[in-house]
Every structure is written in C-alpha cells, then in structure tokens.
Amino acid sequence: MVPHLVTALNGPIKELEQRILESLPAIERWFRLEWMEHTPPFYSSVDVRNAGFKLVPVDTNLFPGGFNNLNPDLLPLSVQAAMAAIEKICPEAKNLLLIPENHTRNSFYLQHLQTLVRIFTQAGLNVRLGSLDESLTAPASLALPDGGSLALEPLVRKRGRLGLKDFDPCTILLNNDLSAGIPSVLEGLHEQYLLPPLHAGWTLRRKSRHFQAYEEVAKKFAKLLGMDPWLINPLTVGVQGLDFAEGQGMEALKDQVDQVLTKTRRKYKEYGIQEKPFAIVKPDAGTYGMGIMTVRDAKELEELNRRCKNKMSVIKDGQPVHEVIVQEGVVTHERVNEAVAEPVVCMMDRYVVGGFYRVHADRAADENLNAPGASYVPLAFAQSTQLPRPGETPGASAPNRFYMYGVIARLGMLAASYELEATDPEAEVYA
C-alpha cells in the first residue's frame, strides 16, 4: 500500500529527494566507510517523520518490536541480514537465547517474537526463549493467534554463563529494554555474546545523548550533500531535575521549550513554511510512547492539570521521570486510508530489512502516534529500499521515497552506534 502523501510532493523534501538520488553512489560509499569505523547495533528500528519540508528520525529503538508488521515477502532480507550479523559476531554460533519483555501476553508482541524466532531459525540457529521473570519456575506455553505456541523457559545461570536447562547458547539476544533496571543474572557474562550490550538498555541509555550523536552524524551527512542539516535533524535539548507532580524544574523546562520554538520559528521563516511550530516533551529514557506531551506555547506548562502531571511523572515499569528531552515537533503529512501515519524502518546489522506504517485514526498530524489505538500496515517496499529509481520525478515514485526513509533510518542507526561507543563502560578494554 502506497501512502497518500500530501505536502511530501512539494517543497524542500522534493529537493532533498533529488539531492539524495543524485548522490546515491556517494551516500552508499559514505555509509560503507562509516561502517568500517563503527559497529552497527545488532538490530534496531527508527521512527521517521515526513513533514513535507523535512524528514527526520524522532526515535531509535535498540530493542525493536514490530517485526511481525513487516511484509512477509521481505522475510528473506531479514534472514540474510541475520546471517551476516551472526557471522560477524560468532561464526560458529549454534544456539541463540532470546530474552523477551517480561509482560509477554500481548498477542502482537508474541507474533513479533514468533517472527524473530523464524528469522534466526532460518539463519541456521537453534532458538529458545528465556524469561527474566523470576516468578517463572517451569516452562510456560504462550498461545499464538495462528494456533501455534511459543515455549518460555526459566533462565539458568552457571558461573559465567547464562542458558536454559540443557541449552548452552553462544549468543544471548535481548528483546527486553531493561527499563526496570539491569538484573544481576545478566551481569558478568564474559564468556558469551550479549546483544545489545547492557548499556543500550534504558537503565543507562539517554535520548539526549542519542540526539547529540545524531546531530554530529547529520552534520557530516549534510556536508557530503551540500545541504542544511536542519532538513534531516530535529532540534533536541535535554532538561534534568524535574518533578512534574511537585512542579519542580518547570521554569527550566519552559525556557528550553521557548528556545526550541523560537529557533524553529526562525527556520520556518527562512524556508517560507506556513506551519505553526510546536515542541514535543518526552522522557529522556524509556519507550512505548509513554509520558509524551505536545506543547505549542511554553505558557501551557503553567497550566498542566493533575491528569497530565500524572501522565508525565511515571513511565513503563513505574519508573519516575526526572529527565526529559524537548524536541522540535515535526508534523507527519503521511496518510493511510485518511488516517495520520508515520513510517517505522526496521534494520538488522547495517541493513534495512523492511518497515511499516504506524497509523492512528484518532491522532492529529502534530501528535505522538505510538499510543493505544494505533494500527500497523506493512510498508510497501515494493522491491527493496536499496532499489530506488533514478530519473523519475521526485515525489512521484514510492521506491524513491522508501529509499529516503532507509537513508534517514540508517543515519539514526549510525548515531546509535556513535552513542553506544561513547557510553561503553568497558571501552578501554578494547582500546
């Protein structure tokens, strides 16, 4: 399904698309050289917003969900990418232990796990699921919507290794973002490969650091193409020392919202953009679209009601929010069946393996779509995101648009690579 693109067909995005397509060999070479210097995350997904005048990543997830939303025809891409990723890390790998989120009864999430198991099995691995939930003391069967089931087993820790009963893996793949903290059972596993590393979890990771790294990546990329990095970079700043319930730190938050709105207004004037600027306030750590607020004027922060304060105070696993980022709001002018939509691009190793639209009929173009009521439509990556069609009018070709999504998503993934290197607590071990 090709989305209904409204403003995406005119303005700077057309010029950006033209420039990206004309620079395709240079772009692919640039990525190739970057990946010679940096290690891509094992897998990731990036939420992209297409405003028609700018195209940016607004979130990079290192414990991606949603692989069940990929076009089934593209499964071979994921299998090939999984093979490449595993060969690079542990060529002799035979057993893979997959550790999911603790709350695994959601049927969509179970289908996502089922897809991951299928991908890694087809890549030549024995895959089993182990749970961090200490209350699980015997194997449990998780029923799947298609009538099948997944077996979830208790973890077994023996000295420096983690596995299951009668199952000793060489590689452990986390699909649990560690929002609730790092369990001791995952610490000190020096004999096995743990992917992603522990410092990629939300216990330690911060979005403010990610977007600092992304700004660096965006500047390099923009210099390569001779363009304004703002067209691919959402202005982002971190704010600390907050307590929404008590009203603590609100002046600092208002100041930063005001600054982001002022800078955005200037850019809109420069490009003749008729939109009204807005900012997004979201937790500096965490996922699931929790604790996110759209602000159009800093004064709105003086009038937060109790419900809004409660929403902003606590996120997944009951974690309190004391740090947020203020990000330039980027509208999405994409529609699927007239509902507001945004692309989510999935990657494994350094390869784009597909994507899907997050669609929300009850949300506006300037709101967060990762919320209850969202639905998902596989992206029509007609062939591959790597097969654009040079020569076609910018804005007229779906493969060209999807290639752009893939480029922006890979920039987000590269920023995650920079970020993980900078925050690696054991970096000196490899120096």
Salt bridges, closest charged atoms under 4 A:
GLU17 OE1 - ARG401 NH2 2.58
GLU28 OE2 - ARG410 NH2 2.84
GLU34 OE1 - HIS38 NE2 3.60
GLU34 OE2 - LYS220 NZ 3.76
ASP47 OD2 - ARG358 NH1 3.08
GLU101 OE1 - LYS316 NZ 2.88
GLU153 OE1 - ARG128 NH2 2.90
ASP168 OD1 - ARG161 NE 2.92
ASP177 OD1 - LYS316 NZ 2.87
GLU191 OE1 - ARG161 NH1 3.51
GLU215 OE2 - LYS219 NZ 3.46
ASP228 OD2 - LYS267 NZ 2.77
GLU251 OE2 - LYS254 NZ 3.31
GLU270 OE1 - LYS267 NZ 3.30
GLU275 OE2 - HIS333 NE2 2.85
GLU302 OE2 - LYS254 NZ 2.67
ASP317 OD1 - HIS103 NE2 3.56
GLU323 OE1 - ARG206 NE 2.96
GLU328 OE2 - LYS54 NZ 2.94
GLU342 OE1 - ARG49 NH1 2.84
GLU342 OE2 - ARG358 NH1 2.61
ASP349 OD1 - LYS88 NZ 2.78
ASP366 OD2 - ARG296 NH2 2.72
GLU392 OE2 - ARG389 NH1 3.93
GLU419 OE2 - ARG205 NE 2.70
GLU419 OE1 - HIS210 ND1 2.87
GLU421 OE1 - HIS38 ND1 2.92
